[in-house]
Amino acid sequence: MSPQTPEEIKQLVESGLEVATWIPLREVLEPYLTEPYVRSLRWPYSKPVIEVTCWIVADLSHHQEGLTLAYSKYGHGSHAPWGIVLASDTHIGRDDSWFAYLEDAYINCGAWKGSLPEEYEIR
């Protein structure tokens, strides 16, 4: 069952913060978490193009104007529900902007300026 309320999304974010292994995700991301809200984005990989629901969970405009982190069961498959979405985006974006873990989405959006262990790989 996919999350349908802000409370359910908040629980997913909390789970995402708890499983972080490479960076102090709670410490760096918590100040930028927003009340989850829905955006509809186009999924251009189907014919006809369809609209999909994304939940915006963090506003990272301090790093780059319009930068947000999102959750969508559509992501790029059920294995990659955490995404990097710009406010100007009208479509879900490329598959390399969607990740299995919230931590990987945060690291790969460019806002993380700390070091990473040599063995870091996107999970």
N, C-alpha and C positions, 0 to 999 in steps of 0.2 A: 504494500500500500504506500502510495506517495504522500509526502507531507502536504497538508492543505491549509494549515493555519500558521500564523507567526509563532505561536508557542511551539509547534512541532518543528519548525525551522530552527528556533533557538536551541532546542534539544539537539538537533543535528550539529549545530555550530559548537555547542558545548562538548559533544563527543569528539568533534574534530580538534578542538583545543586539547582535550585529554590525551589523544593518541599521538600528538606531535613528539618526534624523537630527535630532530636535528637542531631546532632553534627554540628559544623560549617564546613559543607562539602566543601564549596567553598574555604575557607581558607586553609584547610588541603590537599585537592585533586588537586587544580588548578596547583601547581608547578609540578605535575607529569603527567598532561594530555599530551598526544602526538597527533601529527597529526594522525587522525584515519587511520588505514591500515587494510587490509583484511588478515585473515588467514582461511584456509580451515581445518576443523576438522571433524573427522569421527563421525557419529551418530551410535553407535554400537547396538542400540536398535531396529533396523529394519533388515529385511532380504530381499534383501541383504543390507549390511552396505552401507550407503550413506555418501557423503561429504556434510557438511553444511558450510555456510559462517558465520564467526564471524568477528566483527570489534574490533580491539584492540584500547582502548581509553586512557589507563593510564598505565604507567610503574612504578611499585612499587618495583623495585629491591633494593631500599634503605632499604626496610624492609626485603625482602627475594629475593634471586637471582632468576631472571626469572619470578617474580610475576607480572601479569598484570590483568587489569579489561577489560572486553569485553562486547559488545552488540551483540546479535543475536536474530533475530525473532524466531529462533529455540530453543534457550535456553533450558529450560525444559518446553515447552509449551509457548504459547503466553503470559501467565501470569507471566513468569519469564525470561525476556530478558537480565538481567544484570548478568554477571558471573565472576567468579574467574578462570583464566586460567594461567597455568604455561607455560613458553616458551617451555618446554620439552614435553608438552601434545600433543598427536596426536589425541585424541578423545575429545568430548565435555565435558566429565566428569560426575560426579554424580549429581543427582538432588539437593542435598544440597549445591551445589556450584553455584546455579542460583537463582536469586531473582527478585522480582517485582520492587524493587527500587534500584537505584545506591547507595544510602546511605547504605542500608542493605548489599550490596555486599562489600562496603568499610569496614564497621564495621566488617563483618564476615571474611574478608581475614586476619585479625589480625594486620593490620597496625595502626588501631586506638588504642591509648594507654590511652586515657582519660576515664573519668567515663561516665556512662550512667545512666539515671534515672531508678529507680527500676521498673517502669512500661514499660520499653522498651521491645518490642516484634517485631520480624520480621513481617513486614506488608505483 
